[in-house]
Amino acid sequence: MIATPRKRLSKTDRHTQLLDTARTLIRAEGTDEFSLARLAERAGVTKPLVYDHFGDRAGVLAELYREFEHRQRRTLRDALDGAQPDLDTTAALVAGAYIDCSLAEGRELADVVAALAGSSTLRQLREEAEQAYLDMCRAALEPYSGSVDAAGLRALIGAGDALARAALAGSIGTDRARDALTTVVLAITAEDRRQNRADAR
């Protein structure tokens, strides 16, 4: 009997397969044990092929994070599309999209983010991605709150990450995490409204 040859994947499909495999490995083992050799072994391909796609371990982590931030912005865009135009609704949608996207990524995202902190290049990638997301949040909120302070808006990231971690660990419920982050967003905009009124006097 003649063995059926394995179908060769296109470069795009192979790239997707490798990223999916990397995500599965990190979910199971964390980033400390992650290497391109382990990725090649798990994906059933040669190490040179993996190096050709990503260059090095940092390249894989960067790609995984880029995928997350693209999904995060898409989730927020979809949530805001056709939403009721008021501050309370918009704040709840901004908060809910952040929590829901973080939970959908699971614990492996936290491992990737922690690994990003070890490289100046990857740290810059995260900062740029966060800024792009916060710019979207600002654009969504400012029609109802007035000018939103950049420093205050940064609190959304810190609070969102902490609440998502707590929800993943099961110490709080998902709805409670969304509600708590909504409160943070509304507090940020309330302070900005007060400052804007004071500046206008």
C-alpha positions, 0 to 999 in steps of 0.5 A: 500500500502506497502512503498518502503524502502529507499535504504541504501547507501554504506559508500563511497556513503554516504560520497560523499553525505554528502560532496556534501550536505556540499558544497551546504550548504556552498554555500548558507549560508557560513561557519559561520552558518555551523554545523554538525547538519545542515548537518545532517538535510539537508542530512536527516540522524542522527547526529551520522552518520555525526560525524562518517564520519567526527568527527567534523566541522573541519573534514568536512572543511578539506575534502572539501579542500582536494577535491579541492586541488586534483582537482586543481592538476588534472586540472594542470596535464591534462592541461600540458599533451601534451602541447607545450614545451615552457615557454609562453605556460606552464606559460599560462597553469599554470595560466589558470588551477589555475583560472579555478579550483578556479572559478569552486569551486565558492565562497564556496571555499573562505569561506572554506579557510577563515575557515581553517585559524582559526585552526593550524591543518587545516592551516597546511593542506592548507600549505602542499596542496599549497606546493604540487601544487607549486612543480608541477608548479616548475617542469613544469616551470623549464625546460624552466626557470631554477631554480625557487625561492620558495618565488617568486613562492608563489606569484602565490597563492596570485595573483591567489586567488585575481584574482579568487575572482575578477572574481567571483565578476564580476569585471574582466573577466575570460580571463583577470584573466588568462592573468594577472596571466600568466603575474605574472608567467612570471615575476617570471620566468624572475627574476629567469632567471636573477638571474640564469645568474648572479650566473653563472658569 
